Amino acid sequence: MQIALIGTGFVADYYMTTLANHPGLQLAGVYDRSPDRLRAFCAFHGTRPYQSLESVLAEPQVDIVVNLTTPESHYEITRLALAAGKHVYCEKPLAMQLEQASELVALAEAAGLTLATAPANGLSDAHRLVSDALSQGAIGTPRLIYAAMEDGPVFRGNWATWRSRSGAPWPGLHEFEIGCTLEHAGYALSWLVSLFGAVEALTAFSAVTFPDKGPGTETITMAPDFSVGCLTFRSGAVARLSCGLAAPKDRSLLILGDEGTITVRDLWDNRSAVYLERTDAPRNLPRLLANRVEARLGRFLPWKPEPGRKLAYPAATGRSALPAFPSQIDFARGIADQAIAIAAKQKPVFSGALALHITELALALNNARDLPQPYRIQSRF
């Protein structure tokens, strides 16, 4: 299936790195509104440049338009692509306003097209491992979930010098203006809603906790750099999700059930370490020793081994190309899933109503200061 990328910024290199994992996808070409950026990207990857957005949309062989533009451009680019009869895979969020996201989903449905959304880590090997364990009743009924999407104090790093493989600068100022919640909450939400179903209500808080993010940021309007939300699922489970740009890096997931716990070390790792501990099983030796050391010292240790046993993955059929740490996600997997679904005349997992649901949750977390609490979720899937 032929695809075209719109936008050749920092994240586009992640897609190019992982495109090699999916031979069923063929790249027809790429477009960027910056001629210099487009030229550099195409020279590095050896790809075909389009000279305009219109030329991409008029190309009959392009089946899926991959929208990798900045979040505030997602709505307009996706709307134009759907109007041109193209399926769309869009980076998160679908739109900056719920009404716009709802309009896009309705447009796609009316035209018989698919509109799918990133992130693809909800299709990871780690997600499948956890999903299988839950479906087999490994920890009984899930009751409480702790999810973190803390990216560390990046504004204190030398972020102005960060570059992608093809030389695109990391969009630090834009990241601070859009906010870590809209940029990152989807990585956790894609897991949460696919494992535990639709969210009924959300109680959230967001704030700008560090208004001074260093030289060059004085004139921009900061979006929340911290948010926390408590999600009540229609299935009965309850989750707490935190997102931030200040606390130490933490992208873990802890699921507590009637009969045990599942711990996922890193939601950004396609084959993250996953641990299972049952309440009726003896504690593992490293954990027991750590507990005894704590008792003898009379204080908590700053680090202890993960609880339970490490779950084994099925043998890999081949070596996957993944971006370097920390973004070890198969970014192109979402597009491949969409292409397979289109060919089978089915709906991709993270498309349509489910994509809208994830978008509404991210917007509700980010805009918590302006919404009544608890916020009742409007979308359903």
Rosetta blueprint (number, residue, H / E / L):
1 M L
2 Q E
3 I E
4 A E
5 L E
6 I E
7 G L
8 T L
9 G L
10 F L
11 V L
12 A H
13 D H
14 Y H
15 Y H
16 M H
17 T H
18 T H
19 L H
20 A L
21 N L
22 H L
23 P L
24 G L
25 L L
26 Q E
27 L E
28 A E
29 G E
30 V E
31 Y E
32 D L
33 R L
34 S L
35 P H
36 D H
37 R H
38 L H
39 R H
40 A H
41 F H
42 C H
43 A H
44 F H
45 H H
46 G L
47 T L
48 R L
49 P E
50 Y L
51 Q L
52 S L
53 L H
54 E H
55 S H
56 V H
57 L H
58 A L
59 E L
60 P L
61 Q L
62 V L
63 D L
64 I E
65 V E
66 V E
67 N E
68 L L
69 T L
70 T L
71 P H
72 E H
73 S H
74 H H
75 Y H
76 E H
77 I H
78 T H
79 R H
80 L H
81 A H
82 L H
83 A H
84 A L
85 G L
86 K L
87 H E
88 V E
89 Y E
90 C E
91 E L
92 K L
93 P L
94 L L
95 A L
96 M L
97 Q L
98 L H
99 E H
100 Q H
101 A H
102 S H
103 E H
104 L H
105 V H
106 A H
107 L H
108 A H
109 E H
110 A H
111 A H
112 G L
113 L L
114 T L
115 L E
116 A E
117 T E
118 A L
119 P L
120 A H
121 N H
122 G H
123 L H
124 S L
125 D H
126 A H
127 H H
128 R H
129 L H
130 V H
131 S H
132 D H
133 A H
134 L H
135 S H
136 Q L
137 G L
138 A L
139 I L
140 G L
141 T L
142 P E
143 R E
144 L E
145 I E
146 Y E
147 A E
148 A E
149 M E
150 E E
151 D L
152 G L
153 P L
154 V H
155 F H
156 R H
157 G L
158 N L
159 W H
160 A H
161 T H
162 W L
163 R E
164 S L
165 R L
166 S L
167 G L
168 A L
169 P E
170 W L
171 P L
172 G H
173 L H
174 H H
175 E H
176 F H
177 E H
178 I H
179 G L
180 C H
181 T H
182 L H
183 E H
184 H H
185 A H
186 G H
187 Y H
188 A H
189 L H
190 S H
191 W H
192 L H
193 V H
194 S H
195 L H
196 F H
197 G L
198 A L
199 V E
200 E E
201 A E
202 L E
203 T E
204 A E
205 F E
206 S E
207 A E
208 V L
209 T L
210 F L
211 P L
212 D L
213 K L
214 G L
215 P L
216 G L
217 T L
218 E L
219 T L
220 I L
221 T L
222 M L
223 A L
224 P L
225 D L
226 F E
227 S E
228 V E
229 G E
230 C E
231 L E
232 T E
233 F E
234 R L
235 S L
236 G L
237 A L
238 V E
239 A E
240 R E
241 L E
242 S E
243 C E
244 G E
245 L L
246 A L
247 A L
248 P L
249 K L
250 D E
251 R L
252 S L
253 L E
254 L E
255 I E
256 L E
257 G E
258 D L
259 E L
260 G E
261 T E
262 I E
263 T E
264 V E
265 R L
266 D L
267 L L
268 W L
269 D L
270 N L
271 R L
272 S L
273 A L
274 V E
275 Y E
276 L E
277 E E
278 R E
279 T L
280 D L
281 A L
282 P L
283 R L
284 N L
285 L H
286 P H
287 R H
288 L H
289 L H
290 A H
291 N H
292 R H
293 V H
294 E H
295 A H
296 R H
297 L H
298 G L
299 R L
300 F L
301 L L
302 P L
303 W L
304 K L
305 P L
306 E L
307 P L
308 G L
309 R E
310 K E
311 L L
312 A L
313 Y L
314 P L
315 A L
316 A L
317 T L
318 G L
319 R L
320 S L
321 A L
322 L L
323 P L
324 A L
325 F L
326 P L
327 S L
328 Q L
329 I L
330 D L
331 F L
332 A L
333 R H
334 G H
335 I H
336 A H
337 D H
338 Q H
339 A H
340 I H
341 A H
342 I H
343 A H
344 A L
345 K L
346 Q L
347 K L
348 P L
349 V L
350 F L
351 S E
352 G H
353 A H
354 L H
355 A H
356 L H
357 H H
358 I H
359 T H
360 E H
361 L H
362 A H
363 L H
364 A H
365 L H
366 N H
367 N L
368 A H
369 R H
370 D H
371 L L
372 P L
373 Q L
374 P L
375 Y E
376 R E
377 I L
378 Q L
379 S L
380 R L
381 F L
